[in-house]
Amino acid sequence: MSSKRNLPPNHCVITYLFRNLSGLAVGNPSGDESKVGTNLEANHDVVVVGAGPAGLATAYYLRDLGLDIQVLEAGSDIGGRTLSRDLAGAPVNTGAMFIYRGTRAESLAAELGIRTAPFHPGTYGVHVDGVTSVASSTAEVVDALPLPDESKQALAEFMESVSREYNANTSEGAITENAAGLVNETVAERLAHLPGPARSVIETAVRGGAVGDATQLSAKYALRYLASYIVHEQDNRLYPVDGMQSLPRALAGRCGSTTTITTNARVSSVRERDGLFEVLADHGGESKVLTARHVVMAVPAPLLAGISVGLPDWKLEALKAAETPGSTTLTVAANVDGLEGIADWSFVSTVGKKFDAIINPLPGTVPPDGIVRFTCYGNSAGFLPGIENDEARINEWVEELLEVAPELRGRIAGAVAATWEHCFSVLSPKRNDALPELRRSIGNLHFAGDYTSETAGSHGAYEEGHRVAQLLRAELSVPA
Ligand SMILES: Cc1cc2nc3c(=O)[nH]c(=O)nc-3n(C[C@H](O)[C@H](O)[C@H](O)COP(=O)(O)OP(=O)(O)OC[C@H]3O[C@@H](n4cnc5c(N)ncnc54)[C@H](O)[C@@H]3O)c2cc1C
């Protein structure tokens, strides 16, 4: 197919590896069709800003059109918030953890041959005031907590009602149409009647599972990010055993030979001039100017206004509804050989700690080396720049984990911290209302990311990459 454009001829794509600024390959496990442009001063059919799930999905779903697509990534690696790292000999996820069933992330994973294991929780847990209670029944979990009787009773009833609501609004792990009305209610409304100690247990669990607080999270998405853990849902999460980043890496490897992905290329401005976009990027300390007929903005929502020059008021207003708070994670590898029960932990919310919850993505599984990896989600802690390399602060977090799980003392095999300025696009009723404006293109300037999707998460970002690719296909392709 050819493109409906009137641009100078495309430049040649002349090298064949993803390359970061220092010239190091950043990896293309699929081994096919990888490429990086060395000449950024060229014209393109499409420039995609950001090589996270949304940006890469956009390029992937356009791969058969022969379009000249340049994906510009500010960081030294692709995948955005799906970054995986090695910890004690296995991949761990420092950002996104799970592929949700029934979403585009699941279908893409299948299409791309990504290896997954089901998340099969058999327990739920709460830590409060020095007591960690993890059990298979909600009644047992609540019973062991050091809370006043009134709070225990209210908590047990609340969890029962959450389970009932979950069962009424989901089927085989997926949220059904029944839940549509819940999108306009927040969780806070459901918690208002709880006594303080019971409320803080649930508020912490909401934070741990969903980043936003109870005044932000819609009751619809509380089904996925709170209730599913309480009911031990068996059918809604998959764990990518080679790391969450394996998915964007596979996408990048299959984008097609006319797509170029350039890392260490930070876009500082995008502006329209005479029907073409001028994209200013800093690459290797030099300022480069690219032109493109179409630009796709696939960066976190809070960055958009600083990059796209002259966004209209309606877009700026909509972007205000797309809150994307920061978060810090700590993943700890520990040898659990001979320890009873701890490998069965799945989700433990932790009241009053630096982190709000601990997730073990492979509950019930002890690998041959005995090492289990627990990720602590510091969503209340927010963005903590520098913590990744700050041993003292990492040790403080590890110590807090050991207060929750004292049996792990002396068994820690390693820890990795990561911090995210923009973690997750909050699933709030107000963002839901703003979705049409968040999605709406401005001429040939398009918007794709977790923030333009109903569901947020990487699945939302992949879905939005697909949506924008369809839009571009209609614009740029003519039948052969
Ligand atoms: C701690 C944590 C836990 C999460 N858990 C899950 C989960 O379990 N499941 C799930 O599906 N999702 C989860 N998510 C959310 C998921 O990671 C995001 O929704 C998803 O990555 C969003 O994709 P995106 O492409 O919109 O943005 P991003 O992944 O943020 O990608 C945007 C890219 O743009 C680049 N960029 C930014 N500015 C510029 C610029 N000026 N020029 C060029 N490039 C730029 C960034 O470096 C980045 O690579 C989690 C996220 C975090 C942080």
The ligand as an ORCA input file, in Angstrom:
! r2SCAN-3c Opt
* xyz 0 1
  C       4.383      0.083     39.602
  C       3.495     -0.139     38.414
  C       2.642     -1.238     38.375
  C       1.834     -1.462     37.275
  N       1.083     -2.604     37.187
  C       0.481     -2.926     36.023
  C      -0.036     -4.223     35.784
  O       0.060     -5.121     36.642
  N      -0.605     -4.487     34.590
  C      -0.683     -3.549     33.612
  O      -1.207     -3.844     32.528
  N      -0.200     -2.305     33.784
  C       0.408     -1.975     34.962
  N       1.001     -0.759     35.117
  C       0.725      0.313     34.144
  C       1.449      0.176     32.815
  O       2.833     -0.003     33.008
  C       1.194      1.449     32.036
  O      -0.188      1.674     31.973
  C       1.709      1.339     30.606
  O       3.104      1.125     30.587
  C       1.386      2.628     29.858
  O       1.904      2.536     28.569
  P       2.147      3.857     27.730
  O       2.735      3.434     26.452
  O       0.904      4.656     27.727
  O       3.195      4.712     28.602
  P       4.652      4.339     29.113
  O       4.777      2.913     29.446
  O       4.962      5.324     30.173
  O       5.567      4.640     27.850
  C       5.812      5.972     27.464
  C       7.226      6.079     26.926
  O       7.426      7.432     26.508
  C       8.753      7.796     26.824
  N       8.849      9.261     26.867
  C       8.421     10.087     27.846
  N       8.702     11.362     27.510
  C       9.280     11.331     26.295
  C       9.789     12.336     25.426
  N       9.751     13.623     25.743
  N      10.346     11.948     24.249
  C      10.404     10.637     23.893
  N       9.937      9.649     24.697
  C       9.378      9.991     25.872
  C       8.987      7.128     28.175
  O      10.378      7.012     28.449
  C       8.295      5.793     27.974
  O       9.177      4.801     27.487
  C       1.836     -0.519     36.211
  C       2.692      0.578     36.238
  C       3.540      0.761     37.321
  C       4.503      1.927     37.295
*
